[in-house]
Structure formats: C-alpha cells, structure tokens
Amino acid sequence: MSERHFVKYTFLKVDPAWRRLDPAERALGKREFIAACDDFGTDHLLQAFTLVGTRGDADLMLVAEAENLDRIHEFHVVLGQSGLAKWSTQPYSFLGLRKASEYSDEQRQVPRAFRGRYLFVYPFVKTRAWYALPADERWRIMQDHIRVGREYPSVDNHTTYCFGLDDQEFVVAFDTDDAGAFLDLVQRLRTTESSSFTLRDTPSFTCLAASVERALNALDGDALPASIEAIPASSPATA
C-alpha cells in the first residue's frame, strides 16, 4: 500500500484590531507568516485560499499535506510564532487522511493540488443507519451518487477520511473554475438516495485560490512593501 498523507485544513480569523496597527508592524507579521509557509512548502504541498467576502467567521485558509502528524504539528507551531498568528483565532480546523474509496477507482491516496479558481469545503457525517446497511447495498446506492458527480466534469472532488481523527467522518472538497456548476451539482446530489443518509454537511466554505502573499494582502488591502526584507524561514520547531 502506498504511503498515505495527512491533510490539514486550517481556517484563520484575524482580530479587526490588527488592521489598526502600524503598517510596518503588519507587514512584518505577514513576512513571518510567509516564512513559516515557505519553510513547510519547500518539500510539502501547501496551498492558500482567501475567504474575505465569502464568510464572516474566517478570513484565510491553509491546506497542508504531510506524511505524518509530527510535520503538521511542527508547521503549526512555527506558524503560531508569527506576528499575524498572534492576532488571529482558528475558528475551524479539519484533519483528514488520504484513503482509497470503497465505491470508485478514484486515486485519492496520491497528494494532488487543487487547480480550480474556487474551492468549496465542508465536513461530512453520515447517519449510523448508513453503516448498518449491507456492503453491497451501500455500493449500489453510491454508484448513483458517483454517476451524478461525473455529469459535472469541471468540478473535481477531493475527499479525505477522518474517522476517529476529528469530529467529522470526511472532509469533502471540490475545486472548479465554475461556481455555478458546483451549486448545480450539490442541488442534484440532494435528490439521490445517498442524500437521505446525510447527518451533517455544514458549515460550508467558499474559498478563492490565492498565493499566501495575496491572501494576506486581502486581510488589510495593503501589499507588502519592497522595503521590508523577508524574514528567513525558521527551522521546524518541536514541542
């Protein structure tokens, strides 16, 4: 079996008071945040998304992949030392693990970057009645669910498994350049038999793909000045 990777969705909400700080202090906090991301991103998959304008309870999301939980931990320790993180809370946090699907031949164990302009993320929990069904019955029901999904080829599914690792059973993520196609897909999926076995699939996050720097600049509207030198990347911290 190929090595499975952990996937961590980290949502940050910045204290409005941070925007009233001196521009140089805000720029330094951004640089420290970027340095932590650059350090992790050297040999791991890391992507940033902005939620400014789409959610009121989160401003920024990072998606990090690593081969073990220690590296995920180390990254967040270093990230928490940045000036910006000291002014932020983490209202949502989802941890999942890549795993092959029981119902399709989709390659979900291989780390794969999101490529769409938009990313839609939500935690997902099925009812216990679903797991009480015979395996062949669950497989039959999911084939219709999968068939509907394949009618929307512009929407790419990235699902990770969370059983026992976090509060939800899955983190479902769809990336696409067409937000309308995603809405139509979700509406169609509500009509499938599998939908009746959904216990929870909220909150739902609409995210815009961005570089780390662009996502940070969206927080206060200020681009990083060229006069502020980048903070060198820190070595991974240990707890």
C-alpha positions as CSV (number, residue, x, y, z in Angstrom):
1,M,0.0,0.0,0.0
2,S,1.3,3.4,-0.9
3,E,2.1,5.9,1.9
4,R,-1.0,7.8,3.0
5,H,-0.8,11.5,3.7
6,F,-2.5,13.7,6.3
7,V,-4.4,16.7,5.0
8,K,-5.0,19.7,7.4
9,Y,-7.4,22.5,6.7
10,T,-6.6,25.5,8.9
11,F,-9.0,28.5,9.0
12,L,-7.9,31.7,10.5
13,K,-9.9,34.8,11.6
14,V,-7.9,38.0,12.1
15,D,-8.8,40.3,15.0
16,P,-10.1,43.6,13.5
17,A,-7.7,45.5,15.8
18,W,-4.8,44.1,13.8
19,R,-5.8,46.3,10.9
20,R,-5.3,49.4,13.1
21,L,-1.6,48.5,13.8
22,D,1.2,50.5,12.2
23,P,1.7,49.4,8.5
24,A,5.3,48.3,9.2
25,E,4.2,46.1,12.1
26,R,1.5,44.5,9.9
27,A,4.0,43.9,7.1
28,L,6.5,42.3,9.5
29,G,3.7,39.9,10.8
30,K,2.9,39.0,7.2
31,R,6.5,38.3,6.4
32,E,6.9,36.0,9.4
33,F,3.7,34.1,8.3
34,I,5.0,33.8,4.8
35,A,8.4,32.5,6.0
36,A,6.7,29.7,8.0
37,C,4.6,28.7,4.9
38,D,7.7,28.8,2.7
39,D,9.6,26.6,5.1
40,F,6.9,24.0,5.1
41,G,6.2,24.4,1.4
42,T,9.7,23.6,0.4
43,D,9.1,19.8,0.5
44,H,5.3,19.6,1.2
45,L,2.1,20.5,-0.5
46,L,0.7,23.8,0.9
47,Q,-2.0,26.0,-0.7
48,A,-3.6,29.2,0.5
49,F,-7.2,30.5,0.0
50,T,-8.9,33.7,0.9
51,L,-12.4,33.8,2.4
52,V,-12.6,37.6,2.5
53,G,-16.1,38.5,1.2
54,T,-17.4,34.9,1.3
55,R,-17.5,34.1,5.1
56,G,-17.9,36.3,8.1
57,D,-16.2,33.9,10.5
58,A,-13.0,33.1,8.6
59,D,-10.6,35.2,6.5
60,L,-7.9,32.8,5.4
61,M,-7.5,29.0,4.9
62,L,-4.3,27.0,4.5
63,V,-4.4,23.4,3.3
64,A,-1.2,21.5,4.3
65,E,-0.3,17.9,3.4
66,A,2.4,15.8,5.1
67,E,3.4,12.2,5.6
68,N,3.0,12.3,9.3
69,L,1.3,14.2,12.1
70,D,4.6,15.4,13.5
71,R,5.3,17.6,10.5
72,I,1.8,19.0,10.6
73,H,2.3,19.8,14.3
74,E,5.7,21.4,13.7
75,F,4.4,23.6,10.9
76,H,1.6,25.0,13.1
77,V,4.0,25.6,16.0
78,V,6.2,27.8,13.7
79,L,3.1,29.4,12.1
80,G,1.8,30.3,15.6
81,Q,5.0,32.2,16.3
82,S,4.4,34.7,13.5
83,G,3.2,38.2,14.3
84,L,0.0,37.8,12.3
85,A,-1.0,34.5,14.0
86,K,-0.7,36.2,17.4
87,W,-3.7,38.4,16.3
88,S,-5.7,35.5,14.9
89,T,-8.0,32.8,16.1
90,Q,-8.6,29.4,14.5
91,P,-12.4,29.1,14.3
92,Y,-12.3,25.9,12.3
93,S,-9.8,23.1,11.9
94,F,-10.2,19.8,9.9
95,L,-7.8,16.9,9.9
96,G,-8.1,14.0,7.4
97,L,-6.1,11.2,5.9
98,R,-6.0,10.2,2.2
99,K,-7.6,6.8,1.6
100,A,-8.8,4.8,-1.4
101,S,-12.5,4.9,-1.9
102,E,-14.7,1.8,-1.3
103,Y,-17.0,2.8,-4.1
104,S,-14.9,4.0,-7.0
105,D,-11.4,3.7,-8.6
106,E,-10.6,7.4,-7.9
107,Q,-6.9,7.8,-7.0
108,R,-7.3,9.6,-3.6
109,Q,-4.1,8.4,-1.9
110,V,-1.7,10.4,-4.1
111,P,-1.2,14.0,-3.0
112,R,-2.9,16.2,-5.5
113,A,-3.1,20.0,-5.6
114,F,-6.3,21.9,-6.1
115,R,-6.2,23.6,-9.5
116,G,-9.5,25.4,-9.7
117,R,-10.1,29.1,-9.1
118,Y,-12.6,28.2,-6.4
119,L,-12.6,25.6,-3.6
120,F,-15.6,24.5,-1.7
121,V,-15.0,22.7,1.6
122,Y,-17.3,21.2,4.2
123,P,-17.2,18.5,6.9
124,F,-19.4,15.5,6.3
125,V,-21.0,12.9,8.6
126,K,-23.3,10.0,7.6
127,T,-26.0,8.5,9.8
128,R,-25.3,5.3,11.7
129,A,-28.1,3.7,9.6
130,W,-25.8,4.0,6.6
131,Y,-23.2,1.8,8.2
132,A,-25.8,-0.7,9.2
133,L,-26.6,-1.4,5.5
134,P,-25.0,-4.4,3.8
135,A,-21.9,-3.5,1.9
136,D,-23.3,-4.4,-1.5
137,E,-26.3,-2.1,-0.8
138,R,-24.1,0.8,0.1
139,W,-22.1,0.2,-3.0
140,R,-25.3,0.2,-5.1
141,I,-26.5,3.5,-3.6
142,M,-23.2,5.2,-4.1
143,Q,-23.0,4.3,-7.8
144,D,-25.9,6.7,-8.5
145,H,-24.2,9.4,-6.4
146,I,-20.9,8.9,-8.4
147,R,-22.8,8.9,-11.7
148,V,-24.3,12.3,-10.9
149,G,-20.9,13.7,-9.9
150,R,-19.4,12.6,-13.2
151,E,-22.0,14.6,-15.1
152,Y,-20.1,17.7,-13.9
153,P,-16.5,17.1,-15.1
154,S,-15.5,20.7,-14.4
155,V,-15.9,20.0,-10.7
156,D,-13.1,17.9,-9.2
157,N,-13.7,16.0,-5.9
158,H,-11.0,15.8,-3.2
159,T,-12.3,13.8,-0.2
160,T,-10.2,12.8,2.8
161,Y,-11.2,10.4,5.6
162,C,-11.4,11.5,9.3
163,F,-12.8,8.5,11.2
164,G,-11.6,8.9,14.8
165,L,-9.1,11.7,13.8
166,D,-11.5,14.6,14.0
167,D,-15.2,15.3,14.7
168,Q,-16.4,14.6,11.2
169,E,-16.1,11.4,9.1
170,F,-14.9,13.1,5.9
171,V,-13.7,16.5,4.7
172,V,-15.2,17.0,1.3
173,A,-13.6,19.5,-1.0
174,F,-14.5,20.4,-4.6
175,D,-12.4,22.7,-6.8
176,T,-13.6,24.3,-10.0
177,D,-13.5,27.4,-12.1
178,D,-17.3,27.4,-12.3
179,A,-19.0,28.1,-9.0
180,G,-22.4,27.7,-10.7
181,A,-21.6,24.2,-11.8
182,F,-20.7,23.3,-8.2
183,L,-24.1,24.7,-7.0
184,D,-25.9,22.7,-9.6
185,L,-24.0,19.6,-8.6
186,V,-24.9,19.9,-5.0
187,Q,-28.5,20.6,-5.8
188,R,-28.6,17.4,-7.9
189,L,-27.0,15.4,-5.2
190,R,-29.8,16.3,-2.8
191,T,-32.1,14.2,-5.0
192,T,-30.1,11.0,-4.8
193,E,-30.8,8.1,-2.4
194,S,-27.5,8.6,-0.7
195,S,-28.5,12.1,0.5
196,S,-31.1,10.6,2.9
197,F,-28.2,9.2,4.9
198,T,-26.5,12.5,5.5
199,L,-26.4,13.6,9.1
200,R,-24.3,16.8,8.7
201,D,-22.6,18.6,5.9
202,T,-22.1,22.1,7.3
203,P,-20.5,24.6,7.7
204,S,-19.7,25.1,4.0
205,F,-16.8,27.3,3.0
206,T,-16.5,29.1,-0.3
207,C,-12.8,29.8,-0.9
208,L,-10.8,31.7,-3.6
209,A,-7.4,30.3,-4.6
210,A,-4.5,32.7,-3.9
211,S,-0.9,32.8,-3.2
212,V,-0.1,33.1,0.5
213,E,1.0,36.7,0.0
214,R,-2.1,37.7,-1.9
215,A,-4.3,36.0,0.7
216,L,-2.6,38.0,3.4
217,N,-2.8,41.3,1.4
218,A,-6.6,40.7,1.2
219,L,-6.7,41.0,5.0
220,D,-6.0,44.7,5.1
221,G,-5.7,45.8,1.4
222,D,-2.1,46.6,1.8
223,A,0.5,44.9,-0.4
224,L,3.8,44.1,1.2
225,P,6.3,46.9,0.7
226,A,9.5,46.0,-1.0
227,S,11.5,47.8,1.7
228,I,10.6,45.1,4.3
229,E,13.1,42.3,4.0
230,A,11.8,38.8,4.1
231,I,12.3,37.0,7.5
232,P,14.4,33.9,6.9
233,A,12.5,30.6,7.3
234,S,12.7,29.1,10.8
235,S,13.7,25.6,11.4
236,P,10.8,23.3,12.3
237,A,10.0,23.6,16.0
238,T,9.3,20.7,18.2
239,A,7.0,20.5,21.2
